[in-house]
Amino acid sequence: MAKAKKIRIGVDIGTNSIKVASYFTKKKSRKFNQLLKYDFLEEDIVTDIREVNETHIMNGLKKVLSELPYKRADMNVGLSASFQNTFFLQLPQIASHELKQALFWELAPLLSEPVDNYDYDYAILPQTAKKKVNVLLAVIHKNRIEWLQKVFKSLSTSMSVLETSTLPTIDLFQRSNPKMSEVVGVLQLGGSNSHYTIVDPGQHPEFLYLPFGGNNLNRTIAKAADIPFAEVEYLRRGILETSTSDIPLTTLYMENQKVENQLKDLALTIRKLNFRHFYNAGQKVEKLYVTGGLLNDSFIRSFFTLSEKIMEIPAEVWDPIEDYYPDITVDTSNAHQYSTAIGLSLR
């Protein structure tokens, strides 16, 4: 029997950056846990996120992994998805060794191409019905990961690939809140897109892919104010106080009707899903938990967490760093970004 590795590494390859979480399985070694980040803008290799290519990602991976004993670790890798690729399935109770094959056949009617063109990963959710197993399933097109597999092969290591931020994040949220009895929403705000999940202990989770993220805001504000994309990003993170035209971020937000409309539409879409869940399941979403790198923007954080009039339910920031990496202090401009990487490291 192969000996279990003592180090787990989660690698979250997002649109704007690569986040890495290393986690030691032995409690006495957890002082060596690390959270690392490679930011494509901060490294000055691009001036706009749309310029990032596979070479940039490959070099970033090599740089962050060089700081870790990755050859002795179990490695799980997540890729940012540009579509809703997470599914919930409820299957008859079957042996664990038969589950992957069963999922293969269940996937066929859900996909637009032959199932052989995809790879997939899954997590088992808490049971809600007798003799049934609840499965959270994520799929990835194989041509999305072929180049990435070559990169890891060149590093003399292997990986498990998962194309989603939803699966490891929700898996981690449930691990962090095993006794939660109320229905809640988990909103993950990212760079190019966001994901919303309703977690109901008595029902299967509901997912919503949201084509909204920090890059949308950057482009909208940069175009209106005639300032560079990267400058807007640093303003939103609090790295810069005012733009080159001496305009503070709050003013750039307040004077931009498109940004206001984007945020209102996003909030309305989430409220509609909450209402639909109440209508169908009879259970009201009681609270909203918000995570993701977009929360480093104080305006966005306030929008989602300070006013119940906007979301119609109380909200708070959820950051798993406090639970799993209590000895690590993350710079305020880079906080809230590691939930996917931590979820991957603990799978």
Disulfide bonds with the S-S distance in Angstrom:
none
